[in-house]
Amino acid sequence: MHKASSLSELGFDSGGASSGFFRPVADGCPPATPTSSAAPHRRLTKVSVIGAGNVGMAIAQTILTQNLADEIALVDALPDKLRGEALDLQHAAAFLPRVRIVSGTDAAVTRNSDLVIVTAGARQIPGETRLNLLQRNVALYRKIVPPVAEHSPEALLLVVSNPVDVLTYVAWRLSGFPASRVIGSGTNLDSSRFRFLIAEHLDVNAQDVQAYMVGEHGDSSVAIWSSISVGGMPAFKSLRDSHRNFDEAALEGIRRAVVGGAYEVIGLKGYTSWAIGYSVASLAASLLRDQRRVHPVSVLASGFHGISDGHEVFLSLPARLGRGGILGVAEMDLTEAEAAQLRRSAKTLWENCQLLDL
Ligand SMILES: NC(=O)c1ccc[n+]([C@@H]2O[C@H](COP(=O)([O-])OP(=O)(O)OC[C@H]3O[C@@H](n4cnc5c(N)ncnc54)[C@H](O)[C@@H]3O)[C@@H](O)[C@H]2O)c1
């Protein structure tokens, strides 16, 4: 593990430097250090981010600015890039809440995490099939997940790498954690894109628009039109009544625009980062602060909406999140067409998972 900067090389004494500057009050306790038995009474919150690429760093910096963690551990396979990213964040210390930032290429740096977010992933090589990419990412997860689970056996595991639904299943199997503690970022971001489009159209704040995309994070995701409400009022009927052209083809066009949002950004800037950073930070806030907010995230979906109990697949459904992870999944009132689409996605995902030899 790299030290952020070599203070002793710069002439600073290594141990107890603050004792020369501050004196304890009379009859006071000895100063607490993070490892001493007199450590602070409040348990510190630690978040680890595995993969310090575009997505991992956007997540880390959003979590940092939203003051969601006392310690952030960054892990990447590239030591120089990793050290550069860690130093760059540390240099913002004067403008931020006090957060300890540690980094390392070894999972040991994640020890005792409350939340581990996995963004490490191989990129698609031109011409490579999705299945081949998936197999490379599974090989990566075999290296990453078991040691992370060993170092933080009580942690919540939040998977972001793509294909997120299959990799959430892989992380669940490799970690041995209960399904309630393994969550995929799923369609939380897709739903935000959906809400943004509706909010732009109605000229309202997207936070006042409720609307869910569920199912697979990807081409087959399902827009739940009946879930749209604005300021608490169901809005789909009035949208339909006021738009003569709001037929099935138009709805499919909007769904495709939501799904295509990621491809558009990647085509323009090469990757997505800011929106996924905020999306994952919103999940981290709900989990770590026990907010019990409802988010569409990738969960073990067997038994929901006619998905076979025997098919262990993860896909996105609206779930109540808290400090224990997935506290429950909302029973949505789906049309038969929506439920059938969910079952089709579940079947494809399950078939993919069967090819993985886990
Ligand atoms: N779920 C979502 O909504 C969503 C949104 C955006 C991106 N993503 C996915 O997030 C992933 C990361 O995207 P990115 O743009 O940051 O890619 P990136 O290439 O910039 O970053 C990936 C990082 O993983 C690191 N890495 C590789 N192997 C590692 C290992 N064994 N241990 C630790 N780190 C390792 C790489 O060095 C790299 O820094 C991709 O799979 C992408 O598809 C998901």
The ligand as a Tripos MOL2 file, in Angstrom:
@<TRIPOS>MOLECULE
LIG
   44    48     1     0     0
SMALL
NO_CHARGES

@<TRIPOS>ATOM
      1 N1        -24.2120   -0.5730  -13.8090 N.am      1 LIG1
      2 C1        -24.1860    0.5820  -14.4280 C.2       1 LIG1
      3 O1        -25.2060    1.3050  -14.4920 O.2       1 LIG1
      4 C2        -22.8890    1.0380  -15.0630 C.ar      1 LIG1
      5 C3        -22.7510    2.3350  -15.5620 C.ar      1 LIG1
      6 C4        -21.5300    2.7120  -16.1250 C.ar      1 LIG1
      7 C5        -20.4880    1.7770  -16.2070 C.ar      1 LIG1
      8 N2        -20.6650    0.5220  -15.7190 N.ar      1 LIG1
      9 C6        -19.5910   -0.4820  -15.7800 C.3       1 LIG1
     10 O2        -18.5930   -0.1560  -14.8120 O.3       1 LIG1
     11 C7        -17.3840   -0.8050  -15.1820 C.3       1 LIG1
     12 C8        -16.2220    0.1680  -15.0930 C.3       1 LIG1
     13 O3        -16.3080    1.1520  -16.1090 O.3       1 LIG1
     14 P1        -15.1490    2.2500  -16.2590 P.3       1 LIG1
     15 O4        -15.5880    3.1730  -17.3320 O.co2     1 LIG1
     16 O5        -14.7830    2.7800  -14.9200 O.co2     1 LIG1
     17 O6        -13.9440    1.3320  -16.7920 O.3       1 LIG1
     18 P2        -12.3950    1.6480  -16.5940 P.3       1 LIG1
     19 O7        -11.6920    0.7750  -17.5800 O.co2     1 LIG1
     20 O8        -12.1560    3.1260  -16.6160 O.co2     1 LIG1
     21 O9        -12.1040    1.1590  -15.1020 O.3       1 LIG1
     22 C9        -11.9950   -0.1860  -14.7400 C.3       1 LIG1
     23 C10       -10.8930   -0.2480  -13.7040 C.3       1 LIG1
     24 O10       -10.8390   -1.5950  -13.1850 O.3       1 LIG1
     25 C11        -9.4710   -1.8360  -12.9020 C.3       1 LIG1
     26 N3         -9.2150   -3.2630  -12.7280 N.ar      1 LIG1
     27 C12        -9.0650   -4.2040  -13.6730 C.ar      1 LIG1
     28 N4         -8.7860   -5.3730  -13.0800 N.ar      1 LIG1
     29 C13        -8.7710   -5.1620  -11.7550 C.ar      1 LIG1
     30 C14        -8.5620   -5.9920  -10.6200 C.ar      1 LIG1
     31 N5         -8.2940   -7.3080  -10.7470 N.pl3     1 LIG1
     32 N6         -8.6190   -5.4360   -9.3950 N.ar      1 LIG1
     33 C15        -8.8950   -4.1170   -9.2490 C.ar      1 LIG1
     34 N7         -9.1110   -3.2830  -10.2860 N.ar      1 LIG1
     35 C16        -9.0440   -3.8170  -11.5220 C.ar      1 LIG1
     36 C17        -8.7380   -1.2460  -14.1020 C.3       1 LIG1
     37 O11        -7.3520   -1.0480  -13.8540 O.3       1 LIG1
     38 C18        -9.5060    0.0570  -14.2900 C.3       1 LIG1
     39 O12        -8.9100    1.1470  -13.5740 O.3       1 LIG1
     40 C19       -17.6160   -1.3550  -16.6050 C.3       1 LIG1
     41 O13       -17.9190   -2.7480  -16.5020 O.3       1 LIG1
     42 C20       -18.8180   -0.5880  -17.0750 C.3       1 LIG1
     43 O14       -19.5450   -1.2650  -18.0770 O.3       1 LIG1
     44 C21       -21.8320    0.1420  -15.1480 C.ar      1 LIG1
@<TRIPOS>BOND
     1     1     2 1
     2     2     3 2
     3     2     4 1
     4     4     5 ar
     5     4    44 ar
     6     5     6 ar
     7     6     7 ar
     8     7     8 ar
     9     8     9 1
    10     8    44 ar
    11     9    10 1
    12     9    42 1
    13    10    11 1
    14    11    12 1
    15    11    40 1
    16    12    13 1
    17    13    14 1
    18    14    15 2
    19    14    16 1
    20    14    17 1
    21    17    18 1
    22    18    19 2
    23    18    20 1
    24    18    21 1
    25    21    22 1
    26    22    23 1
    27    23    24 1
    28    23    38 1
    29    24    25 1
    30    25    26 1
    31    25    36 1
    32    26    27 ar
    33    26    35 ar
    34    27    28 ar
    35    28    29 ar
    36    29    30 ar
    37    29    35 ar
    38    30    31 1
    39    30    32 ar
    40    32    33 ar
    41    33    34 ar
    42    34    35 ar
    43    36    37 1
    44    36    38 1
    45    38    39 1
    46    40    41 1
    47    40    42 1
    48    42    43 1
@<TRIPOS>SUBSTRUCTURE
     1 LIG1         1 GROUP 0 **** ****
